[in-house]
Amino acid sequence: MFLFFNDTATTEIYTLSLHDALPICLDKLTSEMQAKYQPKKGNRFNLSKITYEIGSPKIYNKGIEFEVSSKIPQDELQGQKKMEKYFNKIKSFIMKGKKKPDSIDMENIVWDVDKDTEKKRDYVKLSYRYKFDELYDEKKIMKESEALKNSPSSKDIPDIPGVVTISGKLVLLSIRDSIYENVKAIIQDFINVNSKVRKEFNP
């Protein structure tokens, strides 16, 4: 359950605020990755000839879901069997991680480069779901809220459209920051796993 969301109208307002905040935090992460590595179009970046993509987050009834994906380096792998083996290796390592994805799929994506040329690429797609109560600490929010009521100048809380309480703002900011940190960690783990598996195929 969402803390402080004690009626339908409040929930709708906070959901709208999350819809605004979530893309911003992942756009920030995408920009950081594109600045650090080779930028690609949209939410993608390239590292060592593997393209990664950070999907837009979506809100479902109990929390937030998003996808991240990476291209299988099929130019280095001969035949479908080797690509499937690469995918299964990736899947095995990912499932040993702290946060396991809800699903791991091998997808064939067609990129229409210039409307005359199509590029087919196989990707590993990881789908994650976080429940709202995984993304903030209720006791910490209540403690920080009380502290701000007693000393409003101790922390700069930005205005959030539709959210009037300090507690509500702290919840939304915590969810936004938690999603940013979690996706950042997932992407870094994804990069490390790709590097490890790639070395097994190209010792």
LUMMIKE-92817 format. One line per field, with one value per residue: x, y negated, z negated of N, C-alpha, C in turn; residue in one letter. Coordinates in pm, whole numbers. Layout:
BEGIN
n_east <- (X/...)
n_north <- (Y/...)
n_up <- (Z/...)
ca_east <- (X/...)
ca_north <- (Y/...)
ca_up <- (Z/...)
c_east <- (X/...)
c_north <- (Y/...)
c_up <- (Z/...)
aa <- (a/...)
This chain:
BEGIN
n_east <- (84/33/185/29/-155/-455/-701/-894/-874/-640/-453/-467/-369/-105/-12/-13/187/404/419/526/770/922/1009/1191/1398/1506/1575/1781/1965/2006/2126/2363/2484/2512/2688/2910/2966/2935/2703/2372/2077/1769/1688/1932/2265/2609/2850/3157/3076/2830/2495/2292/1975/1757/1446/1132/986/692/380/216/-63/42/295/600/718/970/1194/1511/1757/1995/2202/2270/2592/2596/2756/2988/2925/2863/2590/2256/2244/2469/2408/2183/2299/2467/2272/2149/2360/2390/2140/2162/2365/2247/2024/2141/2183/2120/1870/1629/1508/1165/1113/1311/1396/1467/1475/1391/1458/1359/1521/1443/1638/1678/1435/1452/1628/1651/1744/1802/1820/1921/1819/1876/1629/1539/1293/1159/995/902/758/572/626/881/1042/1064/1119/907/925/1149/1059/852/997/1171/985/867/1090/1129/900/946/1178/1180/1367/1579/1605/1581/1288/1148/878/598/368/29/83/72/147/427/509/403/550/807/782/738/977/1159/1085/1140/1422/1507/1434/1603/1860/1838/1797/2031/2219/2136/2187/2467/2540/2443/2613/2856/2803/2762/3021/3167/3051/3103/3381/3406/3325/3502/3790)
n_north <- (120/-230/-468/-738/-772/-795/-813/-796/-1023/-1152/-954/-952/-1208/-1190/-985/-1106/-1294/-1123/-1018/-1236/-1269/-1028/-970/-1180/-1122/-888/-976/-1139/-947/-808/-1013/-1043/-793/-807/-1018/-910/-682/-569/-766/-686/-691/-802/-635/-503/-368/-292/-48/92/203/309/239/72/23/-185/-150/-336/-409/-263/-296/-62/101/166/67/-13/45/142/171/298/339/523/550/856/962/1048/1050/1157/1411/1721/1834/1937/2109/2050/1789/1830/1976/1782/1603/1765/1792/1528/1498/1686/1571/1322/1402/1473/1246/978/841/992/1011/986/1109/1255/1217/1320/1124/1043/758/516/261/-25/-183/-390/-395/-257/-66/211/326/619/725/921/909/904/884/743/742/558/524/312/292/28/4/102/-99/-313/-410/-381/-455/-619/-826/-936/-1024/-1210/-1387/-1495/-1624/-1823/-1973/-2091/-2226/-2387/-2497/-2326/-2147/-2164/-2135/-2064/-2218/-2022/-1958/-1930/-1800/-1856/-1804/-1764/-1507/-1362/-1470/-1387/-1110/-1078/-1186/-1008/-768/-838/-881/-630/-461/-562/-496/-217/-133/-226/-61/186/159/131/382/538/460/557/833/891/838/1037/1277/1248/1271/1540/1647/1535/1590)
n_up <- (0/59/-133/-299/-97/-118/3/308/476/384/441/722/782/681/837/1089/1041/1006/1263/1392/1260/1277/1554/1578/1394/1503/1753/1681/1593/1835/1985/1843/1889/2166/2187/2065/2213/2556/2721/2839/3047/2895/2591/2568/2544/2629/2558/2604/2849/2789/2764/2533/2377/2194/2081/2071/1756/1609/1435/1241/1073/818/803/973/1301/1537/1821/1925/2177/2379/2664/2830/2914/3205/3431/3347/3288/3424/3583/3476/3256/3101/3028/2873/2669/2562/2469/2271/2092/2006/1884/1675/1511/1446/1298/1063/931/688/711/879/1212/1329/1564/1826/2152/2488/2759/3095/3257/3491/3646/3818/4015/4218/4343/4575/4528/4321/4001/3831/3504/3227/2895/2538/2307/2004/1760/1496/1179/917/605/448/172/156/223/53/-289/-546/-822/-818/-652/-808/-1030/-914/-812/-1045/-1150/-958/-987/-1230/-1175/-909/-730/-718/-511/-161/0/303/493/577/816/721/484/149/-115/-338/-396/-178/34/-37/-16/263/365/256/383/650/637/549/762/961/851/831/1100/1212/1081/1180/1456/1449/1349/1557/1765/1663/1657/1930/2020/1887/1988/2257/2265/2218/2456/2627/2556)
ca_east <- (0/106/175/-32/-252/-570/-825/-872/-832/-499/-375/-461/-280/32/25/21/317/504/431/615/902/997/1086/1301/1511/1572/1638/1909/2055/2041/2221/2491/2541/2549/2807/3021/2994/2899/2558/2293/1948/1670/1736/2032/2408/2688/2977/3229/2995/2702/2400/2203/1860/1682/1307/1057/915/545/319/105/-143/114/430/662/783/1054/1274/1642/1794/2127/2214/2360/2695/2580/2866/3096/2872/2823/2472/2154/2273/2564/2339/2099/2389/2507/2155/2131/2468/2350/2026/2212/2434/2152/1937/2217/2194/2039/1734/1603/1402/1041/1128/1428/1356/1550/1383/1443/1407/1389/1545/1428/1743/1647/1309/1480/1716/1612/1847/1746/1915/1870/1843/1836/1542/1511/1177/1160/885/925/640/597/686/1023/1113/1079/1116/799/973/1241/977/781/1096/1218/871/856/1206/1108/794/1010/1284/1154/1482/1688/1615/1506/1193/1091/733/553/228/-73/124/80/205/570/522/376/665/920/756/761/1120/1227/1056/1216/1565/1528/1428/1727/1971/1818/1820/2175/2287/2099/2261/2608/2549/2419/2738/2956/2766/2793/3167/3210/3007/3174/3515/3396/3311/3621/3897)
ca_north <- (0/-355/-549/-870/-775/-740/-822/-781/-1151/-1173/-857/-996/-1323/-1145/-906/-1203/-1351/-1020/-1011/-1345/-1258/-908/-984/-1275/-1059/-793/-1057/-1182/-831/-785/-1118/-1010/-679/-853/-1102/-823/-587/-623/-790/-639/-759/-767/-600/-399/-400/-180/-22/207/255/361/131/87/-68/-199/-176/-431/-343/-270/-271/34/76/187/13/-66/145/86/270/262/441/512/624/972/935/1159/1050/1239/1545/1783/1920/1917/2188/1976/1673/1881/2012/1653/1556/1849/1757/1399/1526/1756/1476/1221/1462/1486/1112/945/813/1075/956/1064/1192/1235/1266/1294/1065/997/623/462/117/-83/-285/-505/-359/-168/39/264/402/710/750/996/841/960/786/769/668/549/460/277/245/-103/11/136/-217/-413/-360/-454/-515/-728/-935/-998/-1093/-1328/-1479/-1563/-1713/-1938/-2056/-2166/-2312/-2385/-2542/-2228/-2076/-2229/-2043/-2131/-2214/-1913/-1985/-1840/-1741/-1969/-1767/-1733/-1361/-1320/-1508/-1302/-978/-1085/-1207/-883/-674/-883/-856/-485/-406/-603/-418/-76/-113/-247/61/293/136/161/527/588/436/651/969/900/844/1168/1381/1224/1327/1686/1681/1483/1592)
ca_up <- (0/69/-251/-286/11/-189/78/453/536/349/517/861/789/660/954/1194/1005/1036/1409/1431/1197/1314/1679/1558/1326/1592/1858/1621/1597/1976/2024/1780/1962/2300/2171/2024/2320/2688/2727/2952/3051/2793/2458/2588/2548/2677/2490/2662/2959/2740/2739/2417/2379/2069/2118/1989/1645/1609/1306/1237/952/692/805/1094/1385/1643/1892/1979/2275/2442/2790/2833/3016/3299/3528/3290/3263/3551/3579/3375/3136/3017/2973/2765/2559/2503/2394/2152/1999/1949/1796/1557/1424/1399/1197/940/874/571/759/997/1299/1338/1684/1913/2283/2605/2857/3222/3280/3623/3650/3951/4009/4303/4409/4689/4477/4191/3928/3733/3396/3112/2769/2410/2243/1863/1711/1351/1107/778/532/390/37/168/272/-52/-425/-614/-947/-782/-599/-920/-1111/-839/-803/-1175/-1161/-869/-1047/-1339/-1119/-764/-650/-725/-383/-54/64/421/514/663/850/669/357/56/-244/-340/-389/-41/117/-72/42/407/389/222/492/766/615/539/898/1027/798/865/1243/1233/1037/1273/1580/1426/1339/1693/1837/1610/1699/2072/2034/1839/2083/2382/2250/2228/2598/2696/2456)
c_east <- (88/81/119/-136/-383/-703/-793/-819/-684/-410/-359/-366/-134/80/64/159/429/527/525/757/986/1073/1206/1422/1582/1631/1775/2010/2100/2145/2359/2561/2588/2672/2930/3064/2955/2748/2496/2159/1858/1734/1848/2174/2484/2818/3037/3144/2870/2613/2309/2088/1791/1540/1240/982/764/493/210/41/-67/254/473/732/864/1133/1410/1682/1935/2131/2308/2463/2699/2688/2983/3053/2819/2705/2381/2184/2369/2499/2248/2182/2436/2393/2138/2239/2436/2240/2071/2280/2338/2066/2010/2230/2099/1893/1712/1491/1279/1042/1256/1394/1461/1456/1457/1377/1451/1403/1533/1520/1708/1525/1328/1563/1669/1728/1778/1855/1847/1914/1807/1754/1509/1394/1173/1033/928/793/674/668/830/1108/1121/1065/1015/848/1065/1163/910/877/1144/1108/855/970/1187/997/852/1116/1274/1274/1595/1706/1527/1418/1130/939/701/406/133/-39/149/148/354/592/504/493/785/905/789/909/1200/1206/1137/1364/1597/1527/1556/1843/1959/1846/1967/2254/2260/2178/2408/2631/2535/2546/2845/2929/2797/2943/3220/3175/3081/3314/3515/3388/3430/3737/4026)
c_north <- (-125/-439/-687/-877/-716/-763/-822/-908/-1176/-1080/-900/-1113/-1280/-1062/-997/-1265/-1252/-1008/-1120/-1320/-1142/-922/-1076/-1206/-959/-862/-1105/-1068/-802/-886/-1091/-896/-721/-943/-1017/-729/-650/-644/-733/-712/-712/-739/-497/-456/-274/-169/105/281/332/243/166/-14/-66/-238/-276/-358/-361/-238/-165/24/92/126/-36/46/77/200/213/374/417/600/743/949/1046/1163/1136/1384/1605/1877/1895/1992/2115/1854/1715/1920/1886/1600/1634/1822/1626/1422/1590/1661/1373/1276/1488/1352/1089/921/890/1013/1045/1152/1155/1298/1234/1247/1024/863/574/312/69/-204/-408/-478/-274/-48/82/342/489/743/830/928/929/853/830/682/675/484/434/233/113/-94/61/11/-331/-346/-443/-525/-634/-850/-1010/-1079/-1221/-1433/-1560/-1663/-1839/-2029/-2145/-2262/-2311/-2420/-2439/-2149/-2145/-2125/-2114/-2123/-2101/-1935/-1880/-1777/-1854/-1932/-1738/-1584/-1309/-1350/-1419/-1161/-978/-1102/-1080/-779/-710/-848/-707/-419/-439/-514/-271/-48/-130/-122/177/281/171/312/592/574/537/794/989/915/982/1279/1369/1283/1478/1731/1634/1475/1529)
c_up <- (0/-57/-217/-174/-42/-119/227/516/509/429/661/877/777/778/1070/1167/1033/1186/1460/1383/1250/1446/1663/1497/1416/1714/1809/1627/1740/2023/1966/1853/2101/2296/2139/2135/2454/2695/2853/2946/2938/2658/2463/2580/2585/2599/2549/2765/2912/2705/2623/2430/2243/2105/2024/1878/1658/1469/1323/1100/821/691/941/1169/1495/1706/1926/2076/2326/2565/2773/2944/3122/3407/3480/3270/3392/3529/3459/3245/3042/2954/2857/2643/2486/2415/2264/2047/1927/1846/1666/1459/1364/1286/1065/867/757/609/887/1081/1298/1461/1757/2047/2388/2716/2983/3254/3417/3612/3794/3958/4092/4392/4534/4642/4339/4130/3824/3630/3285/2984/2650/2340/2101/1819/1559/1299/963/717/466/254/38/191/170/-188/-504/-740/-919/-732/-714/-1007/-1043/-827/-931/-1192/-1077/-920/-1156/-1288/-966/-678/-646/-595/-279/18/183/424/610/691/793/535/257/-76/-231/-324/-247/51/90/-15/191/441/360/332/616/752/609/677/973/982/836/1012/1276/1195/1131/1404/1563/1416/1476/1777/1793/1656/1847/2095/1995/1939/2214/2379/2260/2374/2680/2599/2510)
aa <- (m/f/l/f/f/n/d/t/a/t/t/e/i/y/t/l/s/l/h/d/a/l/p/i/c/l/d/k/l/t/s/e/m/q/a/k/y/q/p/k/k/g/n/r/f/n/l/s/k/i/t/y/e/i/g/s/p/k/i/y/n/k/g/i/e/f/e/v/s/s/k/i/p/q/d/e/l/q/g/q/k/k/m/e/k/y/f/n/k/i/k/s/f/i/m/k/g/k/k/k/p/d/s/i/d/m/e/n/i/v/w/d/v/d/k/d/t/e/k/k/r/d/y/v/k/l/s/y/r/y/k/f/d/e/l/y/d/e/k/k/i/m/k/e/s/e/a/l/k/n/s/p/s/s/k/d/i/p/d/i/p/g/v/v/t/i/s/g/k/l/v/l/l/s/i/r/d/s/i/y/e/n/v/k/a/i/i/q/d/f/i/n/v/n/s/k/v/r/k/e/f/n/p)
